Amino acid sequence: MNDTRIRPRDRDAIIQSLRAGVVPRSGQQHVQVGRAREVESLLRDLDSVADGGSTARFVIGEYGSGKTFFLNLIRAAALKKRLVTMHADLAPDRRLHATGGQARSLYAELARNTSTSAKPDGGALAGIVERFVSQALTTAREQGVSPENVIRQRMAELSELVGGYDFGTVVEAYWRGHDTGNEQLKIDAVRWLRGEFTTKTEARAALGVRTIVDDANFYDQLKLLSRFVRMAGYSGLLVCLDEMVNLYKLTSSQARSANYEQILRIVNDSLQGVSTHIGFLFGGTPEFLMDTRRGLYSYEALQSRLAENAFATNGLVDHSGPVLRLTNLTQEDFYILLTKLRHVHASGDPQQYLVPEEALHAFMHHCSQNIGDAYFRTPRTTIREFLNLLSVLENNAAQPWEPLVGGVRFEVETNPDLEPLEPAAQDESRVDDELATFRL
């Protein structure tokens, strides 16, 4: 095991997150195991985005198998490659397509969670605009022209895109605020870029623009941002959308179809090279992808584009397609994971390990006896219980580990996202389908 010490703050953040059953915001590299080929495949995607390409990938895995952890790992890698990242979880009030503000709400959440290598925990959008303005000032001095002319000339490059003119006007407004010391103007410009204006009247009064980020231009705004971050000196934009199962759970078939159509637009732009310097990662369960009644496969155009390689069977894999299935961890992977968790808990000091190697084997045997191979295939619960075990030993120095291992209790983890899909919800969906047919 690596003898590198781990900072107490990083150690505590990792341990507390995993004990709570959530993914650490940082330090994933300390506990990453397996899936090297999947990571390598997405790293190539990041290089493609930085080189001017576009990509759309669906990271599919069972509930509790580590999708969110995997997405966070790729986001951390993207930051190291000087990409800007945005991430959000879909929810009932956050969707890709809507008419009641849910798509704008998703965009606003993405904007709040905008990160750069200098600001990895979000809130980086204002800094990106400031960086763009600073670079424009430098260019203006070198060329002996006014900064306003430089900014206007660069913003003209966006005019070919939907919404590009108003986007440029807002950035120019930020510059005016910067130049005149008008902090409110700068704040209003960033608010517009974050999608925080809810009425066009308010935006026009504050910034002189006639549009706002709304449900209709959600995707167009992301494409504008991907171009803008390049102008600010970054390599591109990576958008991570997790909990896509919330679209699968929509009871209205029309609402699902509208959202799937938005996904199709993103996939088509990626496959055809229409968009540049932007990548999308969608995290979802197998039901979200393959259910032919409610999932992506219920939308025929998506099913044809996301169909998996027919030759990738009997242990053969293909990591180059739009769907990336996360392979389950093996027993060997899980053993390595336990050694890493023990190492992190000891702050990277082997002298501080609380349990010997035989305790790890005993813990795995106990897990296997209780819940079978689920303990390493969907390891969220077993990770939490192992860290709870270490915590008890840490706080009770005289306590031997042997009786504690035998007392750990487990339950097979079930997917709560599927609970609403009871007959009542399915009946409601059937009624929606019948109404839609009747209207036709």
C-alpha positions as semicolon CSV with decimal commas, in nm:
position;residue;x (nm);y (nm);z (nm)
1;M;0,000;0,000;0,000
2;N;0,118;0,351;-0,081
3;D;0,279;0,518;0,221
4;T;0,167;0,866;0,115
5;R;0,003;1,056;0,401
6;I;-0,352;1,187;0,354
7;R;-0,447;1,527;0,490
8;P;-0,686;1,509;0,789
9;R;-0,941;1,727;0,608
10;D;-0,941;1,498;0,303
11;R;-0,952;1,189;0,521
12;D;-1,250;1,316;0,721
13;A;-1,439;1,425;0,408
14;I;-1,398;1,083;0,246
15;I;-1,489;0,886;0,559
16;Q;-1,790;1,100;0,651
17;S;-1,930;1,090;0,298
18;L;-1,898;0,714;0,260
19;R;-2,042;0,647;0,606
20;A;-2,342;0,859;0,509
21;G;-2,383;0,658;0,189
22;V;-2,295;0,947;-0,042
23;V;-2,009;1,005;-0,282
24;P;-1,710;1,215;-0,163
25;R;-1,679;1,547;-0,345
26;S;-1,303;1,504;-0,364
27;G;-1,032;1,246;-0,301
28;Q;-1,198;0,975;-0,510
29;Q;-0,857;0,864;-0,634
30;H;-0,776;0,737;-0,283
31;V;-1,050;0,473;-0,296
32;Q;-1,089;0,404;-0,669
33;V;-1,061;0,038;-0,768
34;G;-1,127;-0,154;-1,089
35;R;-1,293;-0,017;-1,403
36;A;-0,961;0,096;-1,544
37;R;-1,072;0,040;-1,905
38;E;-1,392;0,239;-1,856
39;V;-1,194;0,527;-1,707
40;E;-0,944;0,509;-1,993
41;S;-1,227;0,525;-2,248
42;L;-1,376;0,839;-2,095
43;L;-1,035;1,002;-2,062
44;R;-1,009;0,969;-2,440
45;D;-1,346;1,143;-2,462
46;L;-1,211;1,431;-2,254
47;D;-0,915;1,463;-2,489
48;S;-1,157;1,469;-2,782
49;V;-1,361;1,749;-2,622
50;A;-1,043;1,948;-2,559
51;D;-0,949;1,895;-2,923
52;G;-1,276;2,047;-3,046
53;G;-1,498;1,741;-3,055
54;S;-1,820;1,656;-2,877
55;T;-1,937;1,347;-2,697
56;A;-2,246;1,203;-2,529
57;R;-2,211;0,894;-2,311
58;F;-2,456;0,702;-2,096
59;V;-2,299;0,553;-1,783
60;I;-2,527;0,265;-1,690
61;G;-2,504;0,065;-1,371
62;E;-2,722;-0,100;-1,108
63;Y;-2,842;0,099;-0,810
64;G;-2,557;0,118;-0,558
65;S;-2,294;0,000;-0,807
66;G;-2,095;0,325;-0,802
67;K;-2,226;0,532;-1,095
68;T;-2,214;0,861;-0,907
69;F;-1,867;0,783;-0,775
70;F;-1,754;0,705;-1,129
71;L;-1,901;1,029;-1,268
72;N;-1,728;1,230;-0,994
73;L;-1,400;1,056;-1,075
74;I;-1,431;1,158;-1,442
75;R;-1,523;1,514;-1,342
76;A;-1,207;1,535;-1,131
77;A;-1,004;1,411;-1,429
78;A;-1,170;1,671;-1,653
79;L;-1,067;1,951;-1,417
80;K;-0,706;1,832;-1,437
81;K;-0,731;1,855;-1,816
82;R;-0,843;2,219;-1,783
83;L;-1,202;2,156;-1,876
84;V;-1,487;2,338;-1,705
85;T;-1,737;2,097;-1,552
86;M;-2,106;2,133;-1,466
87;H;-2,305;1,871;-1,279
88;A;-2,656;1,822;-1,144
89;D;-2,897;1,549;-1,044
90;L;-3,228;1,532;-1,224
91;A;-3,532;1,556;-0,997
92;P;-3,908;1,606;-1,032
93;D;-3,846;1,982;-1,058
94;R;-3,534;1,951;-1,277
95;R;-3,566;1,808;-1,629
96;L;-3,412;1,846;-1,972
97;H;-3,739;1,958;-2,126
98;A;-4,044;2,120;-1,965
99;T;-4,286;2,408;-1,992
100;G;-4,317;2,496;-1,624
101;G;-3,963;2,608;-1,546
102;Q;-3,814;2,266;-1,468
103;A;-3,554;2,285;-1,748
104;R;-3,449;2,634;-1,639
105;S;-3,424;2,497;-1,284
106;L;-3,191;2,222;-1,408
107;Y;-2,977;2,477;-1,592
108;A;-2,958;2,697;-1,280
109;E;-2,843;2,396;-1,077
110;L;-2,577;2,317;-1,338
111;A;-2,463;2,680;-1,330
112;R;-2,434;2,676;-0,951
113;N;-2,223;2,360;-0,980
114;T;-1,986;2,500;-1,241
115;S;-1,629;2,408;-1,148
116;T;-1,276;2,476;-1,262
117;S;-0,944;2,340;-1,139
118;A;-0,903;2,657;-0,929
119;K;-1,255;2,629;-0,787
120;P;-1,346;2,259;-0,789
121;D;-1,643;2,282;-0,551
122;G;-1,867;2,492;-0,776
123;G;-1,951;2,860;-0,804
124;A;-1,688;2,918;-1,073
125;L;-1,902;3,091;-1,338
126;A;-1,828;3,446;-1,219
127;G;-1,456;3,365;-1,215
128;I;-1,474;3,238;-1,574
129;V;-1,631;3,566;-1,689
130;E;-1,370;3,762;-1,494
131;R;-1,094;3,559;-1,656
132;F;-1,237;3,632;-2,002
133;V;-1,246;4,005;-1,927
134;S;-0,890;4,001;-1,792
135;Q;-0,765;3,830;-2,106
136;A;-0,950;4,086;-2,318
137;L;-0,775;4,366;-2,126
138;T;-0,437;4,204;-2,193
139;T;-0,515;4,165;-2,565
140;A;-0,634;4,528;-2,583
141;R;-0,310;4,656;-2,430
142;E;-0,099;4,445;-2,665
143;Q;-0,289;4,559;-2,973
144;G;-0,338;4,918;-2,865
145;V;-0,715;4,907;-2,898
146;S;-1,002;4,952;-2,652
147;P;-1,104;4,651;-2,441
148;E;-1,465;4,707;-2,545
149;N;-1,372;4,653;-2,910
150;V;-1,186;4,333;-2,827
151;I;-1,481;4,196;-2,627
152;R;-1,732;4,295;-2,895
153;Q;-1,521;4,132;-3,165
154;R;-1,490;3,807;-2,968
155;M;-1,859;3,801;-2,878
156;A;-1,943;3,837;-3,248
157;E;-1,818;3,479;-3,287
158;L;-2,122;3,364;-3,087
159;S;-2,378;3,548;-3,298
160;E;-2,416;3,248;-3,529
161;L;-2,553;3,040;-3,240
162;V;-2,907;3,057;-3,104
163;G;-2,914;3,320;-2,830
164;G;-2,558;3,429;-2,908
165;Y;-2,638;3,799;-2,950
166;D;-2,794;3,840;-2,605
167;F;-2,520;3,625;-2,450
168;G;-2,263;3,865;-2,593
169;T;-2,461;4,166;-2,472
170;V;-2,462;4,028;-2,118
171;V;-2,084;3,971;-2,122
172;E;-2,036;4,328;-2,250
173;A;-2,255;4,448;-1,963
174;Y;-2,026;4,265;-1,721
175;W;-1,731;4,447;-1,877
176;R;-1,904;4,785;-1,833
177;G;-1,964;4,703;-1,469
178;H;-1,599;4,604;-1,435
179;D;-1,482;4,923;-1,607
180;T;-1,707;5,163;-1,415
181;G;-1,704;4,991;-1,078
182;N;-2,075;4,911;-1,105
183;E;-2,092;4,594;-0,895
184;Q;-2,468;4,559;-0,941
185;L;-2,426;4,540;-1,318
186;K;-2,167;4,264;-1,277
187;I;-2,396;4,077;-1,039
188;D;-2,690;4,106;-1,279
189;A;-2,477;3,979;-1,569
190;V;-2,370;3,672;-1,373
191;R;-2,729;3,616;-1,257
192;W;-2,841;3,610;-1,620
193;L;-2,566;3,366;-1,715
194;R;-2,669;3,144;-1,424
195;G;-3,031;3,138;-1,540
196;E;-3,156;3,317;-1,228
197;F;-3,377;3,573;-1,402
198;T;-3,736;3,449;-1,415
199;T;-3,893;3,722;-1,631
200;K;-3,782;3,892;-1,952
201;T;-3,902;4,227;-1,817
202;E;-3,662;4,205;-1,524
203;A;-3,371;4,106;-1,751
204;R;-3,442;4,389;-1,994
205;A;-3,452;4,647;-1,716
206;A;-3,124;4,523;-1,566
207;L;-2,922;4,439;-1,878
208;G;-3,108;4,557;-2,187
209;V;-3,162;4,205;-2,326
210;R;-3,491;4,064;-2,448
211;T;-3,436;3,700;-2,356
212;I;-3,357;3,492;-2,050
213;V;-3,243;3,135;-1,999
214;D;-3,569;2,940;-1,998
215;D;-3,710;2,596;-2,070
216;A;-3,692;2,651;-2,446
217;N;-3,321;2,734;-2,474
218;F;-3,168;2,506;-2,207
219;Y;-2,944;2,313;-2,448
220;D;-2,863;2,616;-2,665
221;Q;-2,732;2,796;-2,358
222;L;-2,498;2,508;-2,276
223;K;-2,358;2,518;-2,630
224;L;-2,295;2,892;-2,590
225;L;-2,114;2,829;-2,263
226;S;-1,894;2,564;-2,424
227;R;-1,774;2,823;-2,677
228;F;-1,739;3,093;-2,413
229;V;-1,522;2,886;-2,176
230;R;-1,287;2,823;-2,469
231;M;-1,260;3,200;-2,519
232;A;-1,175;3,230;-2,150
233;G;-0,881;2,992;-2,195
234;Y;-1,025;2,658;-2,089
235;S;-1,023;2,337;-2,293
236;G;-1,398;2,283;-2,312
237;L;-1,708;2,198;-2,112
238;L;-1,817;1,869;-1,952
239;V;-2,182;1,840;-1,843
240;C;-2,262;1,555;-1,601
241;L;-2,629;1,470;-1,544
242;D;-2,699;1,201;-1,285
243;E;-3,020;1,036;-1,160
244;M;-3,159;1,016;-1,514
245;V;-3,402;0,757;-1,376
246;N;-3,621;1,054;-1,280
247;L;-3,721;1,077;-1,647
248;Y;-3,810;0,709;-1,646
249;K;-4,032;0,774;-1,344
250;L;-4,239;1,044;-1,516
251;T;-4,596;0,918;-1,531
252;S;-4,684;1,123;-1,839
253;S;-4,573;0,953;-2,160
254;Q;-4,578;1,289;-2,338
255;A;-4,340;1,441;-2,081
256;R;-4,106;1,142;-2,113
257;S;-4,108;1,164;-2,491
258;A;-4,030;1,536;-2,487
259;N;-3,732;1,477;-2,258
260;Y;-3,611;1,183;-2,465
261;E;-3,636;1,400;-2,774
262;Q;-3,404;1,652;-2,607
263;I;-3,160;1,369;-2,533
264;L;-3,185;1,260;-2,897
265;R;-3,093;1,612;-3,008
266;I;-2,784;1,607;-2,786
267;V;-2,684;1,259;-2,911
268;N;-2,735;1,357;-3,275
269;D;-2,526;1,672;-3,237
270;S;-2,251;1,466;-3,077
271;L;-2,254;1,191;-3,339
272;Q;-2,264;1,438;-3,628
273;G;-2,003;1,675;-3,486
274;V;-2,244;1,971;-3,485
275;S;-2,144;2,094;-3,138
276;T;-1,784;2,157;-3,036
277;H;-1,581;2,146;-2,716
278;I;-1,866;1,993;-2,516
279;G;-1,924;1,654;-2,361
280;F;-2,226;1,504;-2,185
281;L;-2,230;1,222;-1,932
282;F;-2,568;1,077;-1,837
283;G;-2,586;0,848;-1,533
284;G;-2,872;0,598;-1,512
285;T;-2,986;0,249;-1,424
286;P;-3,047;-0,036;-1,670
287;E;-3,425;0,024;-1,639
288;F;-3,383;0,384;-1,753
289;L;-3,200;0,262;-2,063
290;M;-3,362;-0,064;-2,163
291;D;-3,726;-0,058;-2,053
292;T;-3,911;-0,059;-2,386
293;R;-4,221;0,095;-2,232
294;R;-4,079;0,380;-2,023
295;G;-3,702;0,389;-2,076
296;L;-3,487;0,532;-2,354
297;Y;-3,555;0,221;-2,560
298;S;-3,922;0,323;-2,571
299;Y;-3,814;0,604;-2,804
300;E;-3,734;0,428;-3,129
301;A;-3,478;0,679;-3,260
302;L;-3,281;0,655;-2,936
303;Q;-3,299;0,277;-2,926
304;S;-3,138;0,257;-3,270
305;R;-2,860;0,500;-3,175
306;L;-2,791;0,345;-2,836
307;A;-2,809;-0,019;-2,943
308;E;-2,512;-0,206;-2,804
309;N;-2,256;-0,392;-3,010
310;A;-2,400;-0,736;-3,089
311;F;-2,050;-0,886;-3,085
312;A;-1,984;-0,769;-2,726
313;T;-2,110;-1,088;-2,561
314;N;-1,967;-1,380;-2,365
315;G;-1,720;-1,166;-2,178
316;L;-1,628;-0,944;-2,474
317;V;-1,668;-0,569;-2,418
318;D;-1,681;-0,255;-2,628
319;H;-1,613;0,070;-2,443
320;S;-1,628;0,291;-2,751
321;G;-2,006;0,308;-2,796
322;P;-2,243;0,568;-2,651
323;V;-2,349;0,330;-2,371
324;L;-2,085;0,250;-2,112
325;R;-2,196;-0,026;-1,880
326;L;-2,012;-0,027;-1,551
327;T;-1,883;-0,374;-1,484
328;N;-1,950;-0,507;-1,137
329;L;-1,663;-0,511;-0,894
330;T;-1,505;-0,850;-0,836
331;Q;-1,415;-1,000;-0,500
332;E;-1,054;-0,908;-0,571
333;D;-1,155;-0,547;-0,643
334;F;-1,352;-0,533;-0,319
335;Y;-1,058;-0,664;-0,120
336;I;-0,839;-0,389;-0,267
337;L;-1,113;-0,141;-0,181
338;L;-1,112;-0,253;0,183
339;T;-0,734;-0,210;0,201
340;K;-0,770;0,141;0,061
341;L;-1,046;0,229;0,306
342;R;-0,828;0,105;0,591
343;H;-0,542;0,315;0,455
344;V;-0,755;0,630;0,428
345;H;-0,898;0,577;0,777
346;A;-0,540;0,566;0,909
347;S;-0,460;0,893;0,724
348;G;-0,219;0,702;0,502
349;D;-0,003;0,575;0,789
350;P;0,035;0,193;0,789
351;Q;0,143;0,211;1,154
352;Q;-0,207;0,330;1,242
353;Y;-0,404;0,047;1,079
354;L;-0,680;-0,067;1,316
355;V;-0,726;-0,416;1,172
356;P;-0,488;-0,676;1,022
357;E;-0,523;-0,849;0,686
358;E;-0,713;-1,143;0,835
359;A;-0,984;-0,902;0,950
360;L;-1,048;-0,800;0,591
361;H;-1,089;-1,163;0,484
362;A;-1,315;-1,232;0,782
363;F;-1,529;-0,929;0,698
364;M;-1,568;-1,038;0,335
365;H;-1,658;-1,394;0,442
366;H;-1,921;-1,259;0,682
367;C;-2,067;-1,040;0,405
368;S;-2,081;-1,333;0,165
369;Q;-2,261;-1,549;0,421
370;N;-2,526;-1,281;0,477
371;I;-2,604;-1,126;0,138
372;G;-2,409;-1,330;-0,116
373;D;-2,222;-1,161;-0,400
374;A;-2,428;-0,841;-0,361
375;Y;-2,168;-0,724;-0,109
376;F;-1,913;-0,655;-0,383
377;R;-2,146;-0,605;-0,682
378;T;-2,336;-0,316;-0,517
379;P;-2,100;-0,228;-0,232
380;R;-2,249;0,092;-0,087
381;T;-2,388;-0,078;0,226
382;T;-2,082;-0,295;0,290
383;I;-1,849;0,005;0,257
384;R;-2,056;0,192;0,513
385;E;-2,056;-0,098;0,758
386;F;-1,681;-0,151;0,725
387;L;-1,615;0,214;0,806
388;N;-1,857;0,192;1,099
389;L;-1,655;-0,103;1,224
390;L;-1,331;0,096;1,201
391;S;-1,494;0,388;1,379
392;V;-1,593;0,171;1,675
393;L;-1,241;0,029;1,698
394;E;-1,097;0,382;1,680
395;N;-1,313;0,495;1,971
396;N;-1,266;0,179;2,180
397;A;-0,897;0,102;2,173
398;A;-0,920;-0,212;2,388
399;Q;-1,192;-0,373;2,179
400;P;-1,078;-0,673;1,968
401;W;-1,206;-0,682;1,611
402;E;-1,309;-1,049;1,597
403;P;-1,646;-1,031;1,781
404;L;-1,741;-0,709;1,602
405;V;-1,706;-0,861;1,254
406;G;-1,947;-1,139;1,341
407;G;-2,201;-0,887;1,469
408;V;-2,227;-0,676;1,152
409;R;-2,575;-0,701;0,999
410;F;-2,657;-0,650;0,632
411;E;-2,959;-0,621;0,410
412;V;-2,957;-0,651;0,033
413;E;-2,991;-0,300;-0,104
414;T;-3,305;-0,232;-0,308
415;N;-3,361;0,044;-0,557
416;P;-3,603;0,301;-0,409
417;D;-3,627;0,473;-0,748
418;L;-3,846;0,190;-0,871
419;E;-4,091;0,205;-0,580
420;P;-4,324;0,463;-0,743
421;L;-4,366;0,227;-1,039
422;E;-4,642;0,034;-0,870
423;P;-4,957;-0,060;-1,062
424;A;-5,123;0,272;-0,971
425;A;-4,846;0,472;-1,137
426;Q;-4,844;0,242;-1,436
427;D;-5,221;0,280;-1,470
428;E;-5,179;0,658;-1,467
429;S;-4,923;0,630;-1,745
430;R;-5,161;0,410;-1,942
431;V;-5,433;0,674;-1,905
432;D;-5,191;0,938;-2,037
433;D;-5,118;0,719;-2,337
434;E;-5,486;0,669;-2,407
435;L;-5,560;1,041;-2,376
436;A;-5,278;1,123;-2,615
437;T;-5,418;0,872;-2,864
438;F;-5,768;1,015;-2,822
439;R;-5,643;1,368;-2,895
440;L;-5,485;1,245;-3,215
